[in-house]
């Protein structure tokens, strides 16, 4: 639409009035010009083969998002980076890091250290290289490289500073040596080319017609400009004229879907912007003079009227008495929200910003994707699962909404009126607390997989834990995020999982619909019930765990059951580290298996492996609890009440230590 407007005004081809030809910063400009693209043109490949007398691959490669998915799925085993900060700059931090860590080898050619270097594969190499400001001395003398700026100008760049170390190699030298080592039969004279970069430019000239006379042109002060036919009003179209392209205004964007889904909430689009003291992923300071912000970066810029609208709504009290404002919670190193820093969260400030939109400094964008429920919170997350097959993200964008109502103090407890009667016939009207229970639909990638009766709190933990304990996903890396929707008859948790997990899920889909405690309703065959997980391998620490430690942990669970203390109607699941200290994490639910799933989900979000400790449950030991523990390699399950025969059977098959009747001064071992 912008180009059409410029064409209508006659701006294209008019000096200083056309469209900016920028494709990114200088590296992106030059890379694309040199044919670095996952879908190279056949003509370019033909020229490569002709000039270098080689046969090049013809199949398409991966773009950034595709590469992350390929690493996650094992299709790409080696990651090689020529500079950059891939782990920090890409979308969906958790998925990116998981993919990198799954690689057999990660290699970084770099001038300085950054976070990507500590998010690595099974083997990792960091190859330090010369920077463009350092003298690049080769056999043919001091060398210079060429760069293309955002205005299509190509010029020479040569360093003048002494190298930081005499052992540093240039990027071309590193590439040449790697090529020699990995392609011993290659006829390309790699080291000879690196001796004099003019020789490399001669090969570029032979491949690209636009670079005729390359070495001569770059020695002219200021370099030369690559031809852009549109700027010369030369139209390479069938008609020989400029042609308009009409595109329908999109009506099914994430923003539209968010507004339809949450008609009673205010939906915003959150975009990221650079601050003044920032270049790409490098942050030099905490000031943004462009926007009048000093000493901080966790700021959301929002339209004045939008901000006043939000502030007119009464703030919701927090369990600790703190009243939430419009904030963007602070993020930890991996982009996860740090609960203990919520009061230090950033601020919302009025800005010259369109209504319905907000902006935030780009280095803080991971914070906006967090799920710790600030009043203004993220609805759509910039995850890999949100990309269309033919579309790539051009900027980081999130979709925000105001927080929907939730239970006071976060407890699944409601108040109801009741009549108390005695044996003598006396009666008393009273108000009492009861456990809240609601149908919760677990929806994975748009398809409802299960409807459970559960306590309607900690539902994101519930969905994540369910996905892990049921083997729907293999690890936290396969989880893309979840949104909770409230409906008149219940709740829906819309979760996004990795595509390969969803394909597997559809092949063995389990449509579960039943009351609390039902773990089998809706399975497609009894064979599904018999398919037990792989037996676990008991860890060494299990042999030294004393029964008294289990009893102490069970006794300590009382302090972790505030909802049960009010109602007497909820189960709790607790995780105890291998040293047997009191439960570090515990969650409640009306369903025992729901409580366990919520606990598993919470541990996953915190980066804790359940297998590094054991589970205590204030319930009976049912077969689904034993099955879930085996699935997650938890070596011991302790319950306060009796086990079922199927629980004992599954525990024995899965090598799970099963302790029941853990109360008072004794435990009973059944497996």
ABEGO torsion letter per residue (X at the ends): XAAAAAAAAGABGBBGABBBABAEBAAAAAAAAAGBBABBBAAAAAAAAAAAGBBBBABBBBBAAAAAAAAAAGABABBBBBEEBAAAABBGAAAAAAAAAABABBBBBBABBBAAAABBBABBBBBBBBBAABBBBBAAEBBBBBBBBAAGBBBBBBBABBBABAABBBAAAAAAAAAAAABAABABBAAAAAABAAAAAAAAAAABAAABGAAAAAABBGEBBBBBAAAAGBBBBAAGBBBBBBBBBBABBAAAAAAAABAABBBBBBBBBBBAABBEABBABABBAAAGBBGBABBBBBBAAAAAAAAABBBBBBAAGBBBBBBBBBBBAAGBBBAAAAAABBBBBBBBBBBGBBBBBAAAAAAAABAAGBABBBABBBBAAABBAABBBABBBBBBBBBBBBBBGGBBBBBBBBBBBBAAGBBBBBBBBBBBBBBBBBBBGGBBABBBBBBABGAAAAAAAAAAAAGABABAAABAEBBBBBBAAEBBBBBBBBAAAAAAAAAABBBBBBBBGBAABGBABAAAAABBBBBBBBBAAAAABBAAAAAAAAAAAAAABAAAAAAGABBBBBBBBAAGBBBABBBBBABAAAAAAAAAAAAAAAGBBAAABBBBBBBBBBAAAAAAAAAAGBABBBBABBBBAAAAAAAAAAGBBBBBGBBEABBBBAX
